[in-house]
Amino acid sequence: YNQPVWTTKRRFPTTRVYVLPENKVELEYWLLMEGNLEDNTDPKYTGIYEIEFGLGHRLQSDFYLKTVQKDSNSPIEILSQSIELRYAFFDWGKVFGNPTVYIEWIRQSAKPQKGELKLLLGDEISERLFWGFNLIYERVLGGDAAQEYALSGGVAYSLIDGYLSVGLETKVVAEDVKSER
């Protein structure tokens, strides 16, 4: 799709840009720990497993599994499973921001299902400086029908191309529920 190499790896933890090239597969694992180290309480561990597939025709599909362990003596439980599909409307560089749509279905184990829709934008500022920006809408399909409206964005500078970059990212979120719209 004539995309630069930097778009073939995730540059930001939250903000997404474009799609993976055809036949490329990425695996990611995130481990989040919540707890207070000072009072020696058991921490809570959240694991996020992700596999991404470049499908060709500017399409990408991702599968996620999210687990939780409430303390060091508890079993690991599945929190959610989700599937994501991305579609880039144009080859890279044909339209400002390289618009890509992102649709995700989230099946939660103990809560109602959710749907998420994002518009992904991103490009190069210079040969080693990149930006990404996302418009995000998420809705709980049941219960209080909570909705989330968010913006995320980031800039990154490649120190060692393909290996090390530094950057800044931010996310702003507003939420509401059916009874308080």
VOLOTOR-919869 format. One line per field, with one value per residue: x, y, z of N, C-alpha, C, O in turn; residue number from 1. Coordinates in nm, 3 decimals, decimal comma, padded with zeros to 5 digits. Layout:
n_east	c(X:...)
n_north	c(Y:...)
n_up	c(Z:...)
ca_east	c(X:...)
ca_north	c(Y:...)
ca_up	c(Z:...)
c_east	c(X:...)
c_north	c(Y:...)
c_up	c(Z:...)
o_east	c(X:...)
o_north	c(Y:...)
o_up	c(Z:...)
num	c(NUM:...)
This chain:
n_east	c(00,083:00,215:00,297:00,491:00,763:00,740:00,467:00,406:00,444:00,328:00,316:00,217:00,068:-00,216:-00,329:-00,408:-00,280:-00,338:-00,304:-00,183:00,059:-00,016:-00,022:00,135:00,192:00,133:00,209:00,107:00,152:00,029:00,082:-00,077:-00,051:-00,222:-00,220:-00,105:00,214:00,330:00,172:00,172:-00,038:-00,224:-00,167:-00,366:-00,385:-00,395:-00,415:-00,350:-00,391:-00,303:-00,348:-00,262:-00,355:-00,250:-00,452:-00,455:-00,564:-00,590:-00,693:-00,724:-00,728:-00,786:-00,754:-00,847:-00,782:-00,872:-00,768:-00,805:-00,658:-00,749:-00,612:-00,300:-00,364:-00,589:-00,775:-00,704:-00,919:-01,132:-01,194:-01,283:-01,341:-01,249:-01,301:-01,160:-01,181:-01,014:-01,012:-00,842:-00,902:-00,760:-00,451:-00,138:-00,060:-00,219:-00,441:-00,495:-00,392:-00,441:-00,692:-00,852:-01,086:-01,206:-01,349:-01,483:-01,589:-01,684:-01,697:-01,795:-01,739:-01,886:-02,048:-02,260:-02,231:-02,012:-01,969:-01,735:-01,623:-01,389:-01,214:-00,919:-00,628:-00,319:00,026:00,343:00,553:00,810:01,103:01,165:00,977:00,652:00,289:-00,027:-00,384:-00,698:-01,051:-01,305:-01,576:-01,770:-02,002:-02,204:-02,393:-02,664:-02,777:-02,696:-02,656:-02,421:-02,216:-01,915:-01,715:-01,432:-01,104:-00,788:-00,437:-00,105:00,251:00,558:00,908:01,159:01,436:01,624:01,578:01,309:01,363:01,381:01,193:01,075:00,809:00,502:00,174:-00,179:-00,508:-00,846:-01,153:-01,506:-01,803:-02,134:-02,458:-02,763:-02,972:-02,887:-02,840)
n_north	c(-00,121:00,110:00,211:00,359:00,206:00,252:00,240:-00,025:-00,131:-00,103:00,220:00,367:00,325:00,346:00,496:00,424:00,357:00,324:00,009:-00,334:-00,470:-00,703:-01,048:-01,014:-01,086:-01,010:-01,042:-00,957:-00,893:-00,779:-00,693:-00,583:-00,441:-00,377:-00,225:-00,166:-00,126:-00,051:-00,123:-00,396:-00,543:-00,784:-00,771:-00,692:-00,854:-00,793:-00,938:-00,894:-01,031:-01,033:-01,086:-01,000:-00,968:-00,902:-00,876:-00,822:-00,623:-00,379:-00,444:-00,545:-00,772:-00,825:-01,015:-01,041:-01,133:-01,092:-01,117:-01,165:-01,170:-01,167:-01,161:-01,288:-01,548:-01,623:-01,776:-01,743:-01,550:-01,515:-01,204:-01,071:-01,117:-01,024:-00,905:-00,740:-00,531:-00,364:-00,116:00,043:00,319:00,414:00,373:00,439:00,781:00,896:01,043:01,305:01,229:00,958:00,797:00,549:00,304:00,152:-00,118:-00,275:-00,560:-00,648:-00,904:-00,943:-01,126:-01,110:-00,893:-00,677:-00,695:-00,499:-00,244:-00,086:00,194:00,350:00,623:00,627:00,818:00,931:01,021:01,121:01,370:01,444:01,270:01,105:01,169:01,122:01,118:01,039:01,014:00,957:00,930:00,828:00,610:00,433:00,187:00,038:-00,249:-00,292:-00,318:-00,024:00,109:00,256:00,508:00,600:00,867:00,963:01,103:01,037:01,085:01,113:01,174:01,065:01,004:00,858:00,715:00,507:00,369:00,147:00,013:00,168:00,421:00,739:00,913:01,102:01,069:01,117:01,092:01,177:01,147:01,124:01,027:00,884:00,773:00,591:00,700:00,955:01,136)
n_up	c(00,000:-00,029:00,214:00,480:00,668:00,946:01,003:01,019:01,265:01,602:01,722:01,931:02,256:02,280:02,062:01,729:01,397:01,058:00,873:00,898:00,668:00,399:00,485:00,712:01,053:01,388:01,732:02,058:02,407:02,708:03,044:03,320:03,638:03,932:04,245:04,582:04,668:04,906:05,133:05,128:05,013:04,821:04,474:04,180:03,873:03,529:03,219:02,875:02,567:02,229:01,883:01,558:01,216:00,889:00,621:00,351:00,068:00,201:00,452:00,794:01,066:01,409:01,712:02,049:02,388:02,716:03,046:03,406:03,729:04,046:04,289:04,425:04,499:04,364:04,093:03,738:03,543:03,257:03,125:02,891:02,537:02,212:01,876:01,601:01,316:01,060:00,805:00,553:00,358:00,136:-00,052:00,111:00,164:-00,032:00,050:00,285:00,611:00,587:00,616:00,811:00,901:01,199:01,353:01,634:01,818:02,137:02,360:02,672:02,974:03,221:03,190:02,983:02,621:02,404:02,155:01,937:01,756:01,548:01,398:01,237:01,203:01,061:00,996:00,852:00,989:00,950:00,826:01,050:01,240:01,360:01,358:01,514:01,530:01,678:01,653:01,865:01,941:02,167:02,274:02,520:02,488:02,614:02,958:03,128:02,895:02,845:02,698:02,534:02,441:02,276:02,224:02,098:02,074:01,942:01,921:01,781:01,783:01,596:01,725:01,677:01,387:01,343:01,580:01,822:01,964:02,085:02,248:02,289:02,419:02,441:02,585:02,579:02,742:02,744:02,909:02,915:03,036:02,965:03,121:03,177:02,956)
ca_east	c(00,000:00,313:00,308:00,626:00,791:00,696:00,326:00,391:00,459:00,251:00,399:00,154:-00,009:-00,360:-00,362:-00,377:-00,256:-00,340:-00,322:-00,064:00,071:-00,067:00,053:00,212:00,125:00,195:00,160:00,138:00,106:00,038:00,051:-00,103:-00,062:-00,279:-00,205:-00,023:00,333:00,369:00,101:00,187:-00,163:-00,213:-00,200:-00,457:-00,314:-00,476:-00,337:-00,414:-00,327:-00,353:-00,286:-00,305:-00,331:-00,266:-00,531:-00,451:-00,670:-00,595:-00,773:-00,653:-00,815:-00,720:-00,828:-00,799:-00,830:-00,836:-00,785:-00,778:-00,631:-00,785:-00,500:-00,204:-00,420:-00,711:-00,753:-00,712:-01,052:-01,145:-01,278:-01,348:-01,283:-01,297:-01,254:-01,150:-01,155:-00,974:-01,007:-00,783:-00,975:-00,670:-00,309:-00,072:-00,017:-00,313:-00,535:-00,441:-00,420:-00,453:-00,805:-00,878:-01,196:-01,178:-01,472:-01,450:-01,697:-01,625:-01,783:-01,750:-01,786:-01,983:-02,116:-02,312:-02,136:-01,986:-01,920:-01,649:-01,596:-01,283:-01,153:-00,775:-00,554:-00,178:00,117:00,478:00,582:00,940:01,149:01,166:00,875:00,523:00,173:-00,148:-00,500:-00,817:-01,184:-01,351:-01,710:-01,793:-02,134:-02,242:-02,516:-02,746:-02,754:-02,719:-02,626:-02,316:-02,147:-01,788:-01,668:-01,293:-01,002:-00,652:-00,340:00,033:00,363:00,672:01,032:01,237:01,577:01,691:01,468:01,263:01,399:01,361:01,135:01,020:00,694:00,400:00,040:-00,282:-00,643:-00,951:-01,271:-01,633:-01,895:-02,269:-02,542:-02,895:-03,058:-02,831:-02,787)
ca_north	c(00,000:00,219:00,267:00,357:00,097:00,283:00,206:-00,170:-00,163:-00,012:00,329:00,426:00,225:00,361:00,551:00,333:00,420:00,245:-00,137:-00,416:-00,519:-00,838:-01,164:-00,985:-01,128:-00,953:-01,088:-00,865:-00,932:-00,670:-00,732:-00,464:-00,473:-00,273:-00,256:-00,077:-00,198:-00,009:-00,192:-00,540:-00,609:-00,860:-00,693:-00,747:-00,864:-00,801:-00,977:-00,870:-01,107:-00,983:-01,133:-00,912:-01,025:-00,823:-00,964:-00,779:-00,530:-00,275:-00,497:-00,604:-00,827:-00,851:-01,091:-01,009:-01,204:-01,015:-01,198:-01,098:-01,248:-01,067:-01,155:-01,393:-01,679:-01,644:-01,830:-01,647:-01,551:-01,442:-01,084:-01,043:-01,158:-00,928:-00,914:-00,606:-00,526:-00,232:-00,099:00,169:00,355:00,445:00,345:00,540:00,905:00,945:01,135:01,355:01,154:00,815:00,754:00,406:00,279:00,044:-00,164:-00,382:-00,622:-00,693:-00,994:-00,945:-01,245:-01,083:-00,767:-00,675:-00,679:-00,361:-00,218:00,032:00,245:00,452:00,675:00,636:00,908:00,939:01,051:01,164:01,512:01,441:01,132:01,030:01,221:01,070:01,151:00,960:01,074:00,872:00,966:00,699:00,597:00,299:00,177:-00,086:-00,295:-00,348:-00,255:00,120:00,159:00,358:00,548:00,668:00,949:00,988:01,145:01,002:01,133:01,103:01,200:00,979:01,030:00,736:00,732:00,404:00,326:00,010:-00,047:00,251:00,554:00,806:00,991:01,145:01,034:01,160:01,047:01,251:01,063:01,167:00,914:00,907:00,654:00,613:00,782:01,089:01,185)
ca_up	c(00,000:-00,030:00,348:00,537:00,761:01,083:01,021:01,031:01,408:01,687:01,773:02,049:02,331:02,261:01,930:01,618:01,267:00,936:00,879:00,873:00,530:00,372:00,536:00,833:01,177:01,508:01,862:02,169:02,540:02,806:03,181:03,402:03,779:04,017:04,386:04,661:04,712:05,041:05,241:05,107:04,973:04,697:04,355:04,079:03,746:03,408:03,102:02,745:02,460:02,101:01,759:01,448:01,084:00,768:00,534:00,212:00,025:00,305:00,562:00,907:01,169:01,537:01,811:02,183:02,505:02,835:03,167:03,533:03,849:04,146:04,384:04,392:04,532:04,285:03,958:03,627:03,483:03,131:03,134:02,763:02,410:02,113:01,739:01,541:01,172:01,011:00,660:00,506:00,237:00,025:-00,033:00,193:00,103:-00,135:00,114:00,411:00,733:00,559:00,698:00,829:00,994:01,294:01,417:01,730:01,894:02,263:02,436:02,811:03,042:03,327:03,161:02,846:02,511:02,363:02,020:01,932:01,622:01,551:01,276:01,261:01,114:01,094:00,886:00,888:00,993:00,882:00,805:01,175:01,331:01,316:01,441:01,500:01,596:01,668:01,702:01,919:01,997:02,220:02,336:02,587:02,425:02,721:03,088:03,131:02,760:02,856:02,576:02,555:02,330:02,312:02,128:02,140:01,977:01,985:01,831:01,814:01,711:01,584:01,759:01,598:01,301:01,355:01,707:01,941:01,943:02,203:02,207:02,384:02,378:02,535:02,554:02,649:02,738:02,806:02,915:02,965:03,043:02,907:03,208:03,195:02,829)
c_east	c(00,086:00,330:00,453:00,640:00,736:00,550:00,304:00,413:00,375:00,345:00,346:00,075:-00,159:-00,398:-00,317:-00,360:-00,256:-00,358:-00,188:-00,060:00,018:00,031:00,142:00,128:00,203:00,131:00,199:00,082:00,130:00,003:00,040:-00,119:-00,119:-00,263:-00,113:00,096:00,372:00,300:00,094:00,056:-00,140:-00,249:-00,302:-00,382:-00,414:-00,382:-00,416:-00,329:-00,387:-00,275:-00,349:-00,265:-00,351:-00,330:-00,518:-00,569:-00,695:-00,688:-00,681:-00,757:-00,732:-00,813:-00,764:-00,859:-00,780:-00,867:-00,758:-00,749:-00,645:-00,685:-00,412:-00,256:-00,543:-00,677:-00,760:-00,849:-01,049:-01,242:-01,355:-01,269:-01,333:-01,233:-01,261:-01,125:-01,122:-00,975:-00,951:-00,845:-00,885:-00,531:-00,247:-00,034:-00,110:-00,409:-00,475:-00,485:-00,438:-00,567:-00,829:-00,992:-01,166:-01,310:-01,434:-01,577:-01,634:-01,728:-01,726:-01,813:-01,899:-02,062:-02,173:-02,201:-02,123:-01,946:-01,838:-01,621:-01,492:-01,253:-01,007:-00,713:-00,408:-00,094:00,253:00,484:00,716:00,983:01,144:01,060:00,736:00,412:00,060:-00,259:-00,620:-00,939:-01,250:-01,494:-01,728:-01,928:-02,152:-02,379:-02,603:-02,716:-02,788:-02,690:-02,524:-02,251:-02,019:-01,753:-01,525:-01,212:-00,870:-00,557:-00,200:00,130:00,478:00,790:01,114:01,385:01,664:01,581:01,436:01,289:01,362:01,305:01,088:00,902:00,606:00,264:-00,058:-00,416:-00,740:-01,080:-01,388:-01,726:-02,031:-02,343:-02,683:-02,979:-03,008:-02,767:-02,826)
c_north	c(00,126:00,283:00,262:00,247:00,127:00,247:00,056:-00,219:-00,062:00,093:00,385:00,319:00,228:00,401:00,455:00,412:00,310:00,095:-00,208:-00,455:-00,663:-00,943:-01,133:-01,024:-01,070:-01,015:-00,985:-00,922:-00,814:-00,729:-00,605:-00,509:-00,354:-00,316:-00,157:-00,156:-00,167:-00,086:-00,343:-00,612:-00,683:-00,772:-00,766:-00,744:-00,875:-00,834:-00,950:-00,939:-01,060:-01,047:-01,053:-00,977:-00,921:-00,910:-00,933:-00,688:-00,420:-00,314:-00,557:-00,657:-00,858:-00,931:-01,065:-01,105:-01,126:-01,099:-01,114:-01,203:-01,150:-01,054:-01,277:-01,534:-01,713:-01,707:-01,717:-01,663:-01,474:-01,326:-01,061:-01,104:-01,059:-00,954:-00,774:-00,622:-00,383:-00,231:00,039:00,201:00,372:00,391:00,464:00,662:00,962:01,050:01,178:01,267:01,005:00,751:00,603:00,392:00,152:00,009:-00,280:-00,428:-00,684:-00,776:-01,005:-01,064:-01,216:-00,955:-00,774:-00,656:-00,531:-00,358:-00,091:00,066:00,355:00,497:00,697:00,727:00,907:00,968:01,087:01,316:01,535:01,295:01,048:01,073:01,188:01,117:01,054:01,028:00,983:00,941:00,835:00,710:00,453:00,297:00,038:-00,125:-00,368:-00,274:-00,108:00,188:00,273:00,383:00,621:00,741:00,987:01,037:01,095:01,050:01,122:01,145:01,111:01,016:00,902:00,767:00,635:00,338:00,177:-00,055:00,036:00,387:00,608:00,890:01,030:01,106:01,083:01,104:01,126:01,172:01,133:01,048:00,960:00,774:00,692:00,710:00,926:01,143:01,330)
c_up	c(00,000:00,108:00,397:00,643:00,901:01,107:01,039:01,174:01,488:01,746:01,904:02,123:02,300:02,119:01,821:01,489:01,160:00,961:00,860:00,725:00,519:00,421:00,656:00,955:01,294:01,631:01,967:02,297:02,633:02,942:03,264:03,546:03,853:04,161:04,452:04,715:04,856:05,152:05,223:05,078:04,843:04,578:04,268:03,946:03,632:03,292:02,975:02,638:02,328:01,987:01,645:01,315:00,976:00,662:00,386:00,181:00,130:00,420:00,669:01,004:01,292:01,626:01,946:02,285:02,626:02,958:03,291:03,640:03,964:04,260:04,356:04,421:04,449:04,150:03,854:03,562:03,351:03,151:03,004:02,648:02,307:01,977:01,678:01,392:01,137:00,860:00,629:00,371:00,114:00,053:00,041:00,110:-00,002:-00,081:00,248:00,528:00,712:00,637:00,692:00,929:01,072:01,361:01,509:01,802:02,018:02,339:02,576:02,884:03,142:03,305:03,020:02,742:02,475:02,217:02,021:01,786:01,635:01,409:01,308:01,157:01,156:00,972:00,942:00,891:00,923:00,873:00,932:01,275:01,277:01,410:01,413:01,577:01,573:01,724:01,743:01,972:02,042:02,290:02,397:02,532:02,526:02,850:03,084:02,997:02,763:02,721:02,614:02,427:02,365:02,192:02,183:02,032:02,033:01,877:01,877:01,725:01,712:01,612:01,679:01,515:01,316:01,490:01,829:01,901:02,076:02,157:02,323:02,329:02,484:02,490:02,641:02,630:02,806:02,801:02,957:02,970:02,998:02,990:03,223:03,066:02,811)
o_east	c(00,036:00,373:00,528:00,541:00,690:00,511:00,192:00,401:00,355:00,443:00,422:00,019:-00,223:-00,491:-00,202:-00,417:-00,180:-00,421:-00,091:-00,165:00,009:00,152:00,218:00,008:00,325:00,010:00,310:-00,021:00,239:-00,092:00,136:-00,191:-00,070:-00,289:-00,051:00,079:00,439:00,361:00,020:00,039:-00,051:-00,352:-00,321:-00,322:-00,507:-00,283:-00,535:-00,211:-00,509:-00,153:-00,471:-00,157:-00,456:-00,270:-00,565:-00,663:-00,808:-00,753:-00,576:-00,862:-00,620:-00,935:-00,641:-00,971:-00,661:-00,980:-00,697:-00,808:-00,563:-00,673:-00,447:-00,197:-00,597:-00,566:-00,815:-00,890:-00,971:-01,357:-01,475:-01,151:-01,448:-01,127:-01,356:-01,056:-01,192:-00,944:-01,005:-00,841:-00,928:-00,496:-00,298:00,018:-00,081:-00,453:-00,413:-00,603:-00,450:-00,544:-00,827:-00,994:-01,107:-01,375:-01,363:-01,661:-01,541:-01,834:-01,623:-01,928:-01,997:-02,137:-02,141:-02,092:-02,208:-01,895:-01,867:-01,599:-01,503:-01,265:-00,974:-00,741:-00,377:-00,136:00,276:00,426:00,735:00,907:01,122:01,054:00,705:00,436:00,051:-00,233:-00,642:-00,933:-01,251:-01,528:-01,704:-01,965:-02,121:-02,471:-02,614:-02,638:-02,897:-02,699:-02,539:-02,234:-02,015:-01,760:-01,501:-01,248:-00,843:-00,592:-00,178:00,096:00,494:00,774:01,137:01,450:01,765:01,502:01,525:01,242:01,316:01,360:01,064:00,896:00,633:00,242:-00,025:-00,435:-00,718:-01,114:-01,373:-01,730:-02,046:-02,296:-02,718:-03,050:-03,080:-02,654:-02,792)
o_north	c(00,235:00,399:00,172:00,202:00,035:00,225:00,015:-00,339:00,051:00,058:00,445:00,229:00,123:00,344:00,410:00,520:00,214:00,057:-00,148:-00,472:-00,735:-00,930:-01,221:-00,998:-01,080:-01,038:-00,932:-00,990:-00,758:-00,805:-00,528:-00,604:-00,242:-00,431:-00,073:-00,244:-00,246:-00,113:-00,412:-00,728:-00,650:-00,704:-00,887:-00,642:-00,956:-00,765:-00,980:-00,910:-01,049:-01,062:-01,040:-01,033:-00,858:-01,007:-01,010:-00,678:-00,374:-00,228:-00,612:-00,596:-00,909:-00,917:-01,068:-01,153:-01,098:-01,148:-01,007:-01,311:-01,060:-00,948:-01,360:-01,631:-01,823:-01,693:-01,610:-01,774:-01,380:-01,346:-01,035:-01,136:-01,015:-01,016:-00,699:-00,714:-00,290:-00,331:00,140:00,119:00,348:00,366:00,576:00,649:01,068:01,137:01,097:01,235:00,932:00,660:00,540:00,462:00,057:00,096:-00,372:-00,347:-00,764:-00,726:-01,068:-01,099:-01,290:-00,913:-00,865:-00,607:-00,449:-00,456:00,003:-00,022:00,443:00,421:00,776:00,716:00,885:00,944:01,085:01,383:01,631:01,206:00,927:01,018:01,221:01,152:00,994:01,094:00,937:01,004:00,740:00,807:00,360:00,394:-00,064:-00,043:-00,491:-00,178:-00,070:00,310:00,374:00,292:00,694:00,684:01,039:01,015:01,109:01,056:01,121:01,151:01,085:01,054:00,843:00,837:00,675:00,260:00,092:-00,166:-00,018:00,457:00,532:00,932:00,997:01,109:01,089:01,071:01,141:01,134:01,194:00,976:01,061:00,674:00,810:00,793:01,010:01,189:01,390)
o_up	c(00,026:00,117:00,360:00,700:00,969:01,222:01,070:01,199:01,444:01,812:01,980:02,059:02,295:02,062:01,820:01,473:01,171:01,059:00,811:00,663:00,618:00,402:00,698:00,959:01,298:01,634:01,964:02,298:02,636:02,955:03,276:03,574:03,839:04,196:04,387:04,800:04,921:05,255:05,294:05,115:04,765:04,581:04,281:03,912:03,636:03,271:02,968:02,622:02,317:01,993:01,636:01,303:00,970:00,617:00,303:00,261:00,147:00,479:00,638:01,023:01,282:01,619:01,959:02,269:02,638:02,973:03,284:03,640:03,979:04,320:04,272:04,373:04,462:04,099:03,881:03,529:03,335:03,189:03,006:02,660:02,314:01,965:01,702:01,348:01,177:00,795:00,674:00,279:00,001:00,168:00,033:-00,001:-00,057:-00,155:00,316:00,542:00,810:00,716:00,586:01,030:01,020:01,419:01,468:01,842:02,006:02,376:02,598:02,857:03,147:03,393:02,944:02,773:02,510:02,162:02,095:01,703:01,720:01,313:01,396:01,037:01,273:00,859:01,063:00,805:00,848:00,910:00,923:01,385:01,163:01,525:01,306:01,678:01,461:01,830:01,664:02,039:01,964:02,357:02,336:02,531:02,524:02,851:03,041:02,986:02,694:02,640:02,713:02,318:02,474:02,076:02,302:01,914:02,154:01,759:01,996:01,609:01,818:01,535:01,621:01,568:01,303:01,513:01,929:01,817:02,170:02,041:02,438:02,208:02,602:02,373:02,762:02,519:02,912:02,701:03,026:02,914:02,993:02,934:03,276:03,067:02,710)
num	c(1:2:3:4:5:6:7:8:9:10:11:12:13:14:15:16:17:18:19:20:21:22:23:24:25:26:27:28:29:30:31:32:33:34:35:36:37:38:39:40:41:42:43:44:45:46:47:48:49:50:51:52:53:54:55:56:57:58:59:60:61:62:63:64:65:66:67:68:69:70:71:72:73:74:75:76:77:78:79:80:81:82:83:84:85:86:87:88:89:90:91:92:93:94:95:96:97:98:99:100:101:102:103:104:105:106:107:108:109:110:111:112:113:114:115:116:117:118:119:120:121:122:123:124:125:126:127:128:129:130:131:132:133:134:135:136:137:138:139:140:141:142:143:144:145:146:147:148:149:150:151:152:153:154:155:156:157:158:159:160:161:162:163:164:165:166:167:168:169:170:171:172:173:174:175:176:177:178:179:180:181)
